[in-house]
Each structure stands twice: as structure tokens, then as C-alpha cells.
Amino acid sequence: MRAFLAEAWWVVVALVLLFGLVEFTAATNEFTLFNSTSEPIVQGSVDVAGRSFKFENVEPGAKVTGAYRPSDSSILVRVKVRSGKELEGGVGYITNGVALRHDFVVSDEDIKTVETALKSTY
């Protein structure tokens, strides 16, 4: 048995590296916020998975992107446009088992969400 383990050490190393690589390349969630309003977004944030992505001065037609490690959480999107109007939207629940892409489209009236599954980690 000892001789087998002495000859197969590389198999153990390869398995450790493989599992480490799988964890390292695990799902990453992404979001894109599109400013489809008629005025600039002067400030805003996307709060998700314990992180807050803050942005400002997003012109009409421009977008903001971000990526984060999936976790069981929710997404809260807040924006304030030049006229002072504030909008809020988001996603009530996301899980760490599926890589997701969220597109948030900010209009003059509200924030619409489009969710797309990228891959499952199960």
C-alpha cells in the first residue's frame, strides 16, 4: 500500500488542483444597468451579495456593468436622476446554485428586470 501511495502522489495533487480550479471557476453572476431614461442618472447603486456597486453620471443610452460571486441574497437597485426623481427595483431572491445575468432597464417610470440563467452549478 505504501508503494502505491508513493507512486500515486501525483494523482492526489491533480485531484486537489482540479477541485480548486472548479471552485475558482465557479459561477459568477453579472448585471447590466441600462439608462433608458430621458435624463442622466446622477447617482445609483446595485446592492447584492454583501457588496454595493455605486455609480454616478450615467448618461441616457449608457450602461453600467458588474460581476459578483453568487450567494443566497437579493438585489436592490436604486437610482436618482437629474430632476431629483428616485426609482427603486431589483430581485427579491437569488440563489448561489445558478449563475445568473440580470439586466436592469431604468425608464422614466420604473426599473424593469430581465433575468437569464447562465449555467447551473449543481
The first five atom37 places (N, CA, C, CB, O) and aatype in JSON, in Angstrom:
{
  "aatype": [12, 1, 0, 13, 10, 0, 6, 0, 17, 17, 19, 19, 19, 0, 10, 19, 10, 10, 13, 7, 10, 19, 6, 13, 16, 0, 0, 16, 2, 6, 13, 16, 10, 13, 2, 15, 16, 15, 6, 14, 9, 19, 5, 7, 15, 19, 3, 19, 0, 7, 1, 15, 13, 11, 13, 6, 2, 19, 6, 14, 7, 0, 11, 19, 16, 7, 0, 18, 1, 14, 15, 3, 15, 15, 9, 10, 19, 1, 19, 11, 19, 1, 15, 7, 11, 6, 10, 6, 7, 7, 19, 7, 18, 9, 16, 2, 7, 19, 0, 10, 1, 8, 3, 13, 19, 19, 15, 3, 6, 3, 9, 11, 16, 19, 6, 16, 0, 10, 11, 15, 16, 18],
  "atom_mask": [
    [1, 1, 1, 1, 1],
    [1, 1, 1, 1, 1],
    [1, 1, 1, 1, 1],
    [1, 1, 1, 1, 1],
    [1, 1, 1, 1, 1],
    [1, 1, 1, 1, 1],
    [1, 1, 1, 1, 1],
    [1, 1, 1, 1, 1],
    [1, 1, 1, 1, 1],
    [1, 1, 1, 1, 1],
    [1, 1, 1, 1, 1],
    [1, 1, 1, 1, 1],
    [1, 1, 1, 1, 1],
    [1, 1, 1, 1, 1],
    [1, 1, 1, 1, 1],
    [1, 1, 1, 1, 1],
    [1, 1, 1, 1, 1],
    [1, 1, 1, 1, 1],
    [1, 1, 1, 1, 1],
    [1, 1, 1, 0, 1],
    [1, 1, 1, 1, 1],
    [1, 1, 1, 1, 1],
    [1, 1, 1, 1, 1],
    [1, 1, 1, 1, 1],
    [1, 1, 1, 1, 1],
    [1, 1, 1, 1, 1],
    [1, 1, 1, 1, 1],
    [1, 1, 1, 1, 1],
    [1, 1, 1, 1, 1],
    [1, 1, 1, 1, 1],
    [1, 1, 1, 1, 1],
    [1, 1, 1, 1, 1],
    [1, 1, 1, 1, 1],
    [1, 1, 1, 1, 1],
    [1, 1, 1, 1, 1],
    [1, 1, 1, 1, 1],
    [1, 1, 1, 1, 1],
    [1, 1, 1, 1, 1],
    [1, 1, 1, 1, 1],
    [1, 1, 1, 1, 1],
    [1, 1, 1, 1, 1],
    [1, 1, 1, 1, 1],
    [1, 1, 1, 1, 1],
    [1, 1, 1, 0, 1],
    [1, 1, 1, 1, 1],
    [1, 1, 1, 1, 1],
    [1, 1, 1, 1, 1],
    [1, 1, 1, 1, 1],
    [1, 1, 1, 1, 1],
    [1, 1, 1, 0, 1],
    [1, 1, 1, 1, 1],
    [1, 1, 1, 1, 1],
    [1, 1, 1, 1, 1],
    [1, 1, 1, 1, 1],
    [1, 1, 1, 1, 1],
    [1, 1, 1, 1, 1],
    [1, 1, 1, 1, 1],
    [1, 1, 1, 1, 1],
    [1, 1, 1, 1, 1],
    [1, 1, 1, 1, 1],
    [1, 1, 1, 0, 1],
    [1, 1, 1, 1, 1],
    [1, 1, 1, 1, 1],
    [1, 1, 1, 1, 1],
    [1, 1, 1, 1, 1],
    [1, 1, 1, 0, 1],
    [1, 1, 1, 1, 1],
    [1, 1, 1, 1, 1],
    [1, 1, 1, 1, 1],
    [1, 1, 1, 1, 1],
    [1, 1, 1, 1, 1],
    [1, 1, 1, 1, 1],
    [1, 1, 1, 1, 1],
    [1, 1, 1, 1, 1],
    [1, 1, 1, 1, 1],
    [1, 1, 1, 1, 1],
    [1, 1, 1, 1, 1],
    [1, 1, 1, 1, 1],
    [1, 1, 1, 1, 1],
    [1, 1, 1, 1, 1],
    [1, 1, 1, 1, 1],
    [1, 1, 1, 1, 1],
    [1, 1, 1, 1, 1],
    [1, 1, 1, 0, 1],
    [1, 1, 1, 1, 1],
    [1, 1, 1, 1, 1],
    [1, 1, 1, 1, 1],
    [1, 1, 1, 1, 1],
    [1, 1, 1, 0, 1],
    [1, 1, 1, 0, 1],
    [1, 1, 1, 1, 1],
    [1, 1, 1, 0, 1],
    [1, 1, 1, 1, 1],
    [1, 1, 1, 1, 1],
    [1, 1, 1, 1, 1],
    [1, 1, 1, 1, 1],
    [1, 1, 1, 0, 1],
    [1, 1, 1, 1, 1],
    [1, 1, 1, 1, 1],
    [1, 1, 1, 1, 1],
    [1, 1, 1, 1, 1],
    [1, 1, 1, 1, 1],
    [1, 1, 1, 1, 1],
    [1, 1, 1, 1, 1],
    [1, 1, 1, 1, 1],
    [1, 1, 1, 1, 1],
    [1, 1, 1, 1, 1],
    [1, 1, 1, 1, 1],
    [1, 1, 1, 1, 1],
    [1, 1, 1, 1, 1],
    [1, 1, 1, 1, 1],
    [1, 1, 1, 1, 1],
    [1, 1, 1, 1, 1],
    [1, 1, 1, 1, 1],
    [1, 1, 1, 1, 1],
    [1, 1, 1, 1, 1],
    [1, 1, 1, 1, 1],
    [1, 1, 1, 1, 1],
    [1, 1, 1, 1, 1],
    [1, 1, 1, 1, 1],
    [1, 1, 1, 1, 1],
    [1, 1, 1, 1, 1]
  ],
  "atom_positions": [
    [[0.83, -1.2, 0.0], [0.0, 0.0, 0.0], [0.87, 1.26, 0.0], [-0.94, 0.0, 1.21], [0.58, 2.23, -0.7]],
    [[1.92, 1.22, 0.79], [2.81, 2.37, 0.86], [3.47, 2.64, -0.5], [3.89, 2.16, 1.93], [3.64, 3.79, -0.9]],
    [[3.82, 1.58, -1.2], [4.42, 1.74, -2.52], [3.43, 2.35, -3.5], [4.92, 0.38, -3.05], [3.8, 3.18, -4.32]],
    [[2.17, 1.94, -3.4], [1.14, 2.5, -4.27], [0.98, 4.0, -4.01], [-0.2, 1.78, -4.05], [0.93, 4.79, -4.95]],
    [[0.91, 4.39, -2.74], [0.77, 5.81, -2.41], [1.98, 6.61, -2.84], [0.54, 5.98, -0.92], [1.85, 7.75, -3.27]],
    [[3.15, 6.03, -2.72], [4.37, 6.73, -3.14], [4.37, 6.98, -4.64], [5.62, 5.93, -2.74], [4.87, 8.01, -5.09]],
    [[3.81, 6.06, -5.4], [3.78, 6.22, -6.86], [2.59, 7.07, -7.33], [3.72, 4.85, -7.52], [2.63, 7.63, -8.42]],
    [[1.55, 7.16, -6.52], [0.33, 7.85, -6.95], [0.19, 9.23, -6.32], [-0.88, 7.01, -6.61], [-0.92, 9.78, -6.32]],
    [[1.23, 9.81, -5.78], [1.15, 11.13, -5.16], [0.66, 12.18, -6.15], [2.5, 11.55, -4.6], [-0.06, 13.11, -5.78]],
    [[1.05, 12.02, -7.41], [0.65, 12.99, -8.42], [-0.86, 12.97, -8.65], [1.39, 12.72, -9.72], [-1.44, 13.99, -9.02]],
    [[-1.5, 11.82, -8.44], [-2.96, 11.74, -8.61], [-3.64, 12.59, -7.53], [-3.44, 10.25, -8.52], [-4.6, 13.3, -7.81]],
    [[-3.13, 12.52, -6.31], [-3.7, 13.31, -5.22], [-3.51, 14.8, -5.51], [-3.03, 12.93, -3.88], [-4.44, 15.59, -5.33]],
    [[-2.33, 15.18, -5.97], [-2.07, 16.58, -6.3], [-2.98, 17.04, -7.43], [-0.59, 16.77, -6.69], [-3.53, 18.14, -7.37]],
    [[-3.15, 16.21, -8.44], [-4.01, 16.56, -9.57], [-5.46, 16.74, -9.12], [-3.93, 15.48, -10.66], [-6.14, 17.66, -9.58]],
    [[-5.94, 15.87, -8.24], [-7.32, 16.0, -7.76], [-7.51, 17.27, -6.94], [-7.7, 14.78, -6.93], [-8.52, 17.95, -7.07]],
    [[-6.54, 17.58, -6.1], [-6.63, 18.82, -5.31], [-6.65, 20.03, -6.23], [-5.44, 18.92, -4.31], [-7.45, 20.94, -6.04]],
    [[-5.78, 20.04, -7.23], [-5.76, 21.16, -8.19], [-7.05, 21.24, -8.98], [-4.58, 21.03, -9.14], [-7.57, 22.34, -9.22]],
    [[-7.57, 20.1, -9.39], [-8.81, 20.07, -10.16], [-9.97, 20.64, -9.36], [-9.13, 18.65, -10.61], [-10.72, 21.48, -9.86]],
    [[-10.13, 20.19, -8.12], [-11.22, 20.71, -7.3], [-11.03, 22.18, -6.98], [-11.34, 19.91, -6.01], [-12.0, 22.93, -6.9]],
    [[-9.79, 22.6, -6.8], [-9.52, 24.02, -6.59], [-9.88, 24.83, -7.81], [0.0, 0.0, 0.0], [-10.44, 25.92, -7.69]],
    [[-9.56, 24.32, -9.0], [-9.89, 25.02, -10.24], [-11.39, 25.1, -10.44], [-9.25, 24.32, -11.43], [-11.91, 26.13, -10.87]],
    [[-12.11, 24.02, -10.12], [-13.56, 24.04, -10.25], [-14.15, 25.1, -9.34], [-14.15, 22.65, -9.91], [-15.04, 25.84, -9.75]],
    [[-13.66, 25.19, -8.11], [-14.17, 26.2, -7.19], [-13.79, 27.6, -7.68], [-13.62, 25.97, -5.77], [-14.6, 28.52, -7.6]],
    [[-12.57, 27.75, -8.18], [-12.11, 29.05, -8.65], [-12.93, 29.53, -9.84], [-10.64, 29.0, -9.02], [-13.23, 30.72, -9.96]],
    [[-13.3, 28.61, -10.72], [-14.06, 28.98, -11.92], [-15.56, 28.82, -11.7], [-13.62, 28.13, -13.11], [-16.33, 28.81, -12.66]],
    [[-15.97, 28.69, -10.45], [-17.39, 28.56, -10.15], [-18.14, 29.77, -10.71], [-17.63, 28.42, -8.62], [-17.56, 30.77, -11.11]],
    [[-19.4, 29.61, -10.72], [-20.27, 30.6, -11.34], [-20.0, 32.02, -10.86], [-21.71, 30.26, -11.07], [-19.7, 32.26, -9.69]],
    [[-20.1, 32.94, -11.78], [-20.06, 34.36, -11.48], [-21.34, 34.98, -12.02], [-18.78, 35.05, -12.1], [-21.7, 34.77, -13.17]],
    [[-22.01, 35.73, -11.18], [-23.21, 36.42, -11.62], [-22.83, 37.78, -12.18], [-24.23, 36.57, -10.47], [-21.85, 38.39, -11.76]],
    [[-23.62, 38.24, -13.12], [-23.35, 39.51, -13.79], [-24.62, 40.36, -13.8], [-22.83, 39.28, -15.23], [-25.74, 39.84, -13.75]],
    [[-24.43, 41.67, -13.85], [-25.58, 42.54, -14.07], [-25.17, 43.67, -15.0], [-26.12, 43.1, -12.72], [-24.01, 44.06, -15.07]],
    [[-26.17, 44.18, -15.72], [-26.01, 45.37, -16.54], [-27.21, 46.26, -16.26], [-25.9, 45.01, -18.07], [-28.35, 45.82, -16.29]],
    [[-26.92, 47.52, -15.99], [-27.97, 48.51, -15.78], [-27.95, 49.46, -16.96], [-27.77, 49.29, -14.42], [-26.93, 50.1, -17.24]],
    [[-29.07, 49.54, -17.66], [-29.2, 50.4, -18.85], [-29.97, 51.66, -18.48], [-29.91, 49.64, -20.0], [-31.05, 51.58, -17.89]],
    [[-29.44, 52.8, -18.82], [-30.16, 54.05, -18.6], [-31.01, 54.35, -19.82], [-29.18, 55.23, -18.29], [-30.52, 54.88, -20.82]],
    [[-32.28, 54.02, -19.73], [-33.22, 54.3, -20.82], [-34.12, 55.47, -20.46], [-34.08, 53.07, -21.13], [-35.21, 55.61, -21.01]],
    [[-33.67, 56.31, -19.53], [-34.44, 57.5, -19.17], [-34.11, 58.62, -20.14], [-34.14, 57.93, -17.71], [-33.26, 58.49, -21.01]],
    [[-34.82, 59.73, -19.97], [-34.58, 60.9, -20.82], [-33.57, 61.86, -20.19], [-35.89, 61.63, -21.1], [-33.32, 62.94, -20.73]],
    [[-33.0, 61.47, -19.05], [-32.03, 62.34, -18.38], [-30.94, 61.5, -17.71], [-32.74, 63.24, -17.32], [-31.12, 60.29, -17.53]],
    [[-29.83, 62.11, -17.36], [-28.74, 61.35, -16.72], [-29.13, 60.82, -15.35], [-27.5, 62.23, -16.6], [-29.9, 61.45, -14.61]],
    [[-28.6, 59.66, -15.02], [-28.67, 59.15, -13.65], [-27.51, 59.82, -12.91], [-28.59, 57.54, -13.59], [-26.35, 59.61, -13.25]],
    [[-27.83, 60.61, -11.9], [-26.76, 61.33, -11.19], [-26.08, 60.46, -10.15], [-27.33, 62.57, -10.52], [-24.9, 60.64, -9.86]],
    [[-26.83, 59.52, -9.58], [-26.21, 58.56, -8.66], [-27.08, 57.33, -8.56], [-25.98, 59.18, -7.27], [-28.29, 57.39, -8.79]],
    [[-26.46, 56.23, -8.2], [-27.2, 54.99, -8.05], [-26.35, 53.92, -7.43], [0.0, 0.0, 0.0], [-25.15, 54.09, -7.23]],
    [[-27.0, 52.8, -7.14], [-26.28, 51.66, -6.58], [-27.01, 50.38, -6.9], [-26.11, 51.82, -5.07], [-28.23, 50.36, -7.1]],
    [[-26.23, 49.3, -6.95], [-26.76, 47.94, -7.04], [-26.18, 47.21, -5.84], [-26.39, 47.22, -8.43], [-24.97, 47.01, -5.76]],
    [[-27.04, 46.81, -4.9], [-26.61, 46.12, -3.69], [-26.96, 44.65, -3.82], [-27.27, 46.74, -2.42], [-28.12, 44.29, -3.98]],
    [[-25.92, 43.8, -3.75], [-26.13, 42.37, -3.91], [-24.99, 41.6, -3.24], [-26.23, 41.99, -5.41], [-23.84, 42.02, -3.27]],
    [[-25.34, 40.48, -2.64], [-24.36, 39.55, -2.07], [-23.34, 40.24, -1.15], [-23.62, 38.83, -3.19], [-22.15, 39.94, -1.19]],
    [[-23.83, 41.16, -0.35], [-22.95, 41.85, 0.58], [-22.07, 42.92, -0.03], [0.0, 0.0, 0.0], [-21.19, 43.46, 0.64]],
    [[-22.28, 43.23, -1.29], [-21.5, 44.26, -1.97], [-22.42, 45.37, -2.44], [-20.71, 43.67, -3.17], [-23.61, 45.16, -2.67]],
    [[-21.84, 46.56, -2.58], [-22.59, 47.69, -3.11], [-21.81, 48.28, -4.27], [-22.87, 48.76, -2.0], [-20.71, 48.8, -4.08]],
    [[-22.38, 48.2, -5.46], [-21.77, 48.78, -6.65], [-22.37, 50.17, -6.82], [-22.01, 47.88, -7.94], [-23.56, 50.3, -7.13]],
    [[-21.58, 51.18, -6.62], [-22.07, 52.57, -6.71], [-21.61, 53.17, -8.03], [-21.56, 53.42, -5.51], [-20.53, 52.85, -8.53]],
    [[-22.44, 54.05, -8.59], [-22.12, 54.7, -9.86], [-22.77, 56.06, -9.89], [-22.58, 53.84, -11.07], [-23.69, 56.35, -9.13]],
    [[-22.29, 56.89, -10.77], [-22.86, 58.24, -10.95], [-22.64, 58.71, -12.37], [-22.25, 59.24, -9.94], [-21.8, 58.18, -13.1]],
    [[-23.41, 59.73, -12.74], [-23.3, 60.37, -14.06], [-23.37, 59.37, -15.21], [-22.01, 61.15, -14.14], [-22.45, 59.29, -16.03]],
    [[-24.47, 58.63, -15.26], [-24.71, 57.68, -16.35], [-25.66, 58.36, -17.33], [-25.29, 56.32, -15.81], [-26.84, 58.55, -17.04]],
    [[-25.15, 58.7, -18.48], [-25.94, 59.42, -19.49], [-27.02, 58.52, -20.09], [-25.02, 59.94, -20.61], [-26.89, 57.3, -20.07]],
    [[-28.1, 59.12, -20.63], [-29.12, 58.32, -21.32], [-28.48, 57.49, -22.43], [-30.23, 59.24, -21.9], [-27.66, 57.99, -23.2]],
    [[-28.87, 56.23, -22.5], [-28.32, 55.32, -23.5], [-27.06, 54.6, -23.04], [0.0, 0.0, 0.0], [-26.62, 53.66, -23.7]],
    [[-26.46, 55.01, -21.93], [-25.25, 54.37, -21.42], [-25.62, 53.23, -20.48], [-24.33, 55.4, -20.69], [-26.79, 53.07, -20.11]],
    [[-24.63, 52.44, -20.09], [-24.88, 51.31, -19.2], [-23.76, 51.19, -18.16], [-25.0, 50.01, -20.01], [-22.67, 51.74, -18.32]],
    [[-24.07, 50.47, -17.11], [-23.14, 50.15, -16.03], [-23.16, 48.64, -15.86], [-23.52, 50.9, -14.69], [-24.23, 48.03, -15.9]],
    [[-22.0, 48.02, -15.69], [-21.94, 46.56, -15.52], [-21.2, 46.2, -14.24], [-21.26, 45.9, -16.74], [-20.45, 47.01, -13.69]],
    [[-21.43, 44.99, -13.77], [-20.74, 44.48, -12.59], [-20.83, 42.98, -12.53], [0.0, 0.0, 0.0], [-21.67, 42.37, -13.2]],
    [[-19.97, 42.38, -11.71], [-19.97, 40.93, -11.53], [-19.69, 40.63, -10.06], [-18.92, 40.23, -12.45], [-19.0, 41.39, -9.38]],
    [[-20.24, 39.53, -9.59], [-20.09, 39.15, -8.18], [-20.26, 37.65, -8.02], [-21.11, 39.9, -7.3], [-20.86, 36.99, -8.87]],
    [[-19.72, 37.11, -6.94], [-19.89, 35.69, -6.63], [-21.31, 35.45, -6.15], [-18.85, 35.22, -5.55], [-21.81, 36.2, -5.31]],
    [[-21.97, 34.44, -6.67], [-23.34, 34.17, -6.27], [-23.44, 33.79, -4.79], [-23.93, 33.05, -7.13], [-22.55, 33.15, -4.24]],
    [[-24.51, 34.2, -4.18], [-24.85, 33.78, -2.82], [-26.36, 33.92, -2.65], [-24.08, 34.62, -1.75], [-27.03, 34.57, -3.45]],
    [[-26.87, 33.31, -1.62], [-28.29, 33.46, -1.35], [-28.51, 34.87, -0.84], [-28.8, 32.39, -0.31], [-28.12, 35.21, 0.28]],
    [[-29.12, 35.68, -1.64], [-29.33, 37.08, -1.27], [-30.41, 37.68, -2.17], [-28.0, 37.89, -1.36], [-31.12, 36.96, -2.87]],
    [[-30.51, 38.98, -2.14], [-31.43, 39.7, -3.02], [-30.63, 40.81, -3.71], [-32.65, 40.28, -2.23], [-29.48, 41.07, -3.37]],
    [[-31.27, 41.46, -4.67], [-30.63, 42.58, -5.37], [-31.53, 43.8, -5.21], [-30.38, 42.24, -6.89], [-32.73, 43.75, -5.49]],
    [[-30.94, 44.88, -4.77], [-31.66, 46.14, -4.64], [-30.98, 47.17, -5.54], [-31.7, 46.63, -3.15], [-29.79, 47.43, -5.42]],
    [[-31.76, 47.76, -6.45], [-31.26, 48.77, -7.38], [-31.92, 50.1, -7.05], [-31.53, 48.37, -8.88], [-33.14, 50.19, -6.96]],
    [[-31.09, 51.11, -6.86], [-31.6, 52.46, -6.58], [-30.92, 53.45, -7.52], [-31.36, 52.87, -5.09], [-29.71, 53.38, -7.73]],
    [[-31.71, 54.36, -8.07], [-31.14, 55.42, -8.92], [-31.84, 56.74, -8.61], [-31.28, 55.06, -10.43], [-32.99, 56.78, -8.18]],
    [[-31.09, 57.81, -8.86], [-31.64, 59.16, -8.77], [-31.24, 59.87, -10.05], [-31.12, 59.93, -7.49], [-30.07, 59.92, -10.4]],
    [[-32.25, 60.42, -10.74], [-31.98, 61.13, -12.0], [-31.83, 62.63, -11.73], [-33.11, 60.86, -13.03], [-32.14, 63.11, -10.64]],
    [[-31.37, 63.34, -12.74], [-31.06, 64.76, -12.59], [-32.22, 65.59, -12.03], [-30.64, 65.33, -13.92], [-31.99, 66.52, -11.25]],
    [[-33.45, 65.28, -12.41], [-34.6, 66.05, -11.93], [-34.88, 65.82, -10.45], [-35.84, 65.69, -12.74], [-35.71, 66.52, -9.87]],
    [[-34.22, 64.85, -9.84], [-34.44, 64.54, -8.43], [-35.3, 63.32, -8.19], [0.0, 0.0, 0.0], [-35.41, 62.85, -7.06]],
    [[-35.92, 62.8, -9.25], [-36.77, 61.62, -9.11], [-35.92, 60.41, -8.73], [-37.56, 61.35, -10.42], [-34.84, 60.2, -9.27]],
    [[-36.44, 59.63, -7.77], [-35.74, 58.43, -7.33], [-36.56, 57.2, -7.69], [-35.47, 58.48, -5.81], [-37.78, 57.17, -7.54]],
    [[-35.86, 56.17, -8.17], [-36.51, 54.92, -8.54], [-35.81, 53.78, -7.82], [-36.48, 54.7, -10.09], [-34.61, 53.84, -7.52]],
    [[-36.59, 52.73, -7.54], [-36.04, 51.56, -6.85], [-36.61, 50.3, -7.48], [-36.35, 51.61, -5.33], [-37.78, 50.27, -7.86]],
    [[-35.8, 49.27, -7.58], [-36.23, 48.0, -8.13], [-35.27, 46.91, -7.72], [0.0, 0.0, 0.0], [-34.44, 47.11, -6.82]],
    [[-35.37, 45.77, -8.37], [-34.44, 44.7, -8.06], [-35.07, 43.34, -8.15], [0.0, 0.0, 0.0], [-36.09, 43.13, -8.81]],
    [[-34.42, 42.39, -7.46], [-34.84, 41.0, -7.47], [-34.96, 40.56, -6.02], [-33.83, 40.09, -8.26], [-34.05, 40.77, -5.22]],
    [[-36.1, 39.95, -5.68], [-36.34, 39.57, -4.3], [-35.46, 38.47, -3.77], [0.0, 0.0, 0.0], [-35.12, 38.49, -2.58]],
    [[-35.07, 37.5, -4.6], [-34.25, 36.4, -4.1], [-33.42, 35.82, -5.22], [-35.13, 35.3, -3.46], [-33.92, 35.58, -6.32]],
    [[-32.15, 35.6, -4.95], [-31.27, 34.86, -5.86], [-30.57, 33.79, -5.05], [-30.23, 35.81, -6.57], [-30.41, 33.92, -3.84]],
    [[-30.16, 32.72, -5.71], [-29.52, 31.61, -5.02], [-28.12, 31.39, -5.57], [-30.35, 30.33, -5.17], [-27.81, 31.8, -6.69]],
    [[-27.28, 30.75, -4.79], [-25.91, 30.53, -5.23], [-25.77, 29.31, -6.13], [-25.01, 30.39, -4.04], [-24.66, 29.03, -6.59]],
    [[-26.83, 28.59, -6.39], [-26.74, 27.38, -7.2], [-26.8, 27.61, -8.7], [0.0, 0.0, 0.0], [-26.55, 26.69, -9.47]],
    [[-27.11, 28.81, -9.13], [-27.25, 29.09, -10.55], [-26.55, 30.4, -10.88], [-28.75, 29.14, -10.96], [-26.74, 31.4, -10.2]],
    [[-25.75, 30.39, -11.93], [-25.12, 31.63, -12.4], [-26.17, 32.41, -13.18], [-23.85, 31.34, -13.28], [-26.8, 31.89, -14.1]],
    [[-26.34, 33.66, -12.81], [-27.39, 34.48, -13.41], [-26.83, 35.75, -14.01], [-28.45, 34.83, -12.38], [-25.79, 36.27, -13.6]],
    [[-27.55, 36.24, -15.0], [-27.29, 37.56, -15.56], [-28.57, 38.34, -15.39], [-26.84, 37.48, -17.08], [-29.65, 37.9, -15.78]],
    [[-28.45, 39.53, -14.79], [-29.6, 40.4, -14.6], [-29.38, 41.66, -15.41], [-29.83, 40.72, -13.1], [-28.35, 42.32, -15.31]],
    [[-30.38, 41.99, -16.21], [-30.39, 43.27, -16.93], [-31.45, 44.14, -16.27], [-30.67, 43.08, -18.47], [-32.62, 43.74, -16.17]],
    [[-31.04, 45.32, -15.82], [-31.96, 46.28, -15.22], [-32.11, 47.44, -16.19], [-31.45, 46.78, -13.82], [-31.14, 48.13, -16.52]],
    [[-33.34, 47.65, -16.65], [-33.63, 48.72, -17.6], [-34.36, 49.83, -16.85], [-34.48, 48.2, -18.81], [-35.5, 49.67, -16.43]],
    [[-33.67, 50.96, -16.69], [-34.22, 52.1, -15.97], [-34.93, 52.99, -16.98], [-33.11, 52.88, -15.19], [-34.31, 53.52, -17.9]],
    [[-36.23, 53.16, -16.79], [-37.01, 54.07, -17.65], [-37.42, 55.28, -16.81], [-38.28, 53.35, -18.26], [-37.08, 55.36, -15.63]],
    [[-38.13, 56.2, -17.42], [-38.6, 57.37, -16.68], [-39.63, 57.0, -15.61], [-39.21, 58.38, -17.65], [-39.84, 57.77, -14.67]],
    [[-40.25, 55.82, -15.73], [-41.3, 55.41, -14.79], [-40.84, 54.39, -13.76], [-42.44, 54.85, -15.54], [-41.28, 54.46, -12.61]],
    [[-39.97, 53.44, -14.14], [-39.62, 52.35, -13.23], [-38.33, 51.65, -13.64], [-40.76, 51.34, -13.16], [-37.65, 52.08, -14.57]],
    [[-38.01, 50.57, -12.94], [-36.85, 49.74, -13.26], [-37.37, 48.34, -13.54], [-35.78, 49.74, -12.09], [-37.93, 47.69, -12.66]],
    [[-37.18, 47.89, -14.76], [-37.6, 46.54, -15.15], [-36.41, 45.6, -15.09], [-38.23, 46.53, -16.58], [-35.27, 46.01, -15.34]],
    [[-36.67, 44.33, -14.74], [-35.61, 43.34, -14.58], [-35.81, 42.2, -15.57], [-35.58, 42.8, -13.15], [-36.92, 41.69, -15.72]],
    [[-34.72, 41.81, -16.25], [-34.71, 40.62, -17.09], [-33.63, 39.71, -16.52], [-34.44, 40.96, -18.61], [-32.47, 40.1, -16.41]],
    [[-34.03, 38.48, -16.15], [-33.12, 37.53, -15.54], [-32.85, 36.38, -16.51], [-33.68, 36.99, -14.2], [-33.79, 35.83, -17.09]],
    [[-31.58, 36.04, -16.7], [-31.2, 34.95, -17.59], [-30.26, 34.02, -16.84], [-30.53, 35.5, -18.88], [-29.26, 34.47, -16.28]],
    [[-30.57, 32.71, -16.83], [-29.67, 31.73, -16.22], [-28.52, 31.47, -17.17], [-30.42, 30.41, -15.87], [-28.74, 31.15, -18.34]],
    [[-27.3, 31.59, -16.67], [-26.11, 31.33, -17.49], [-25.69, 29.87, -17.41], [-24.95, 32.22, -17.04], [-25.43, 29.24, -18.44]],
    [[-25.64, 29.32, -16.18], [-25.35, 27.9, -16.01], [-25.69, 27.5, -14.59], [-23.88, 27.57, -16.33], [-25.72, 28.34, -13.69]],
    [[-25.94, 26.22, -14.4], [-26.2, 25.7, -13.07], [-24.91, 25.14, -12.49], [-27.29, 24.62, -13.09], [-24.12, 24.53, -13.21]],
    [[-24.7, 25.35, -11.2], [-23.52, 24.79, -10.57], [-23.82, 23.47, -9.88], [-22.95, 25.78, -9.56], [-22.97, 22.93, -9.16]],
    [[-25.03, 22.93, -10.09], [-25.39, 21.64, -9.49], [-24.96, 20.52, -10.4], [-26.91, 21.55, -9.21], [-25.17, 19.35, -10.08]]
  ]
}
